[in-house]
Amino acid sequence: MATILNLETATTNCSVSVAKNGTLLALKEHNSANYSHSEQLHHFIKTTLEEARVAIENLDGIAVSKGPGSYTGLRIGVSAAKGLCFSLDLPLISVPTLESMAHQIKINEGVIIPVLDARRMEVYSCVFDQNHKMTRETRAEIVSAGSFLELAQKGSVYIIGSGAAKCEELFNHPNFKYDHDLVPSAAEMCLLSHRKFEHGDLEDLAYFEPFYLKDFILKGKRTGSSI
């Protein structure tokens, strides 16, 4: 029996869920291009725990989306998760952002490629099969007309996430299918964080850092920015 608080702040979606044994009890989220995580996250945590009727001292663990994604968003989520773990003496669980994204869709054949918008024509991507098993590691890559074409020649390729629009502009094979609006959510973290908790796959609280994937470049905040 495990009750876990899940925090997802890797992109524009500020999302918090509470789950028991991997089953969602409550979810609070808001997707804003202005990145309101610093203002909303702790309020969402309080509200979600209240809706789930779970006292914070009765939690068994805290899970956080580990990235890749927005540098600032990841820092906010990880800082909040670590603070709660230290104060409540709870274990920290990390969930790969692209893996939880992949679990938002179900397919019978082909592959799922979550893509998060980075700068210019770059995306963060990873490849999963129809069983949500990773078949290619996470990369930061510049998309071109030939990107993922070998996969499309074998079957359906589902491109999901904020980087899908870049891909659709370049790709012309009929096996590519797109969902531009899908964003990482704490809802899909529930089962993944529970599995890691059950297997004792926990993070070192003192040394854990988000998976930035590449060096952070300081940029001014702007609407729709991926940083």
Secondary structure by P-SEA (a helix, b strand, c coil): cbbbbbbbcccccccccccccccccbbbbbbbccccccccaaaaaaaaaaaaccccccccbbbbbcccccaaaaaaaaaaaaaaaaaabbbbbbbcaaaaaaacccccbbbbbbbbbcccccccbbbbcccccccccccccccccccaaaaaaacbbbbbccaaaaaaacccccccccccccccccccaaaaaaaaaaaccccccccccccccbbbbbbcccccccc
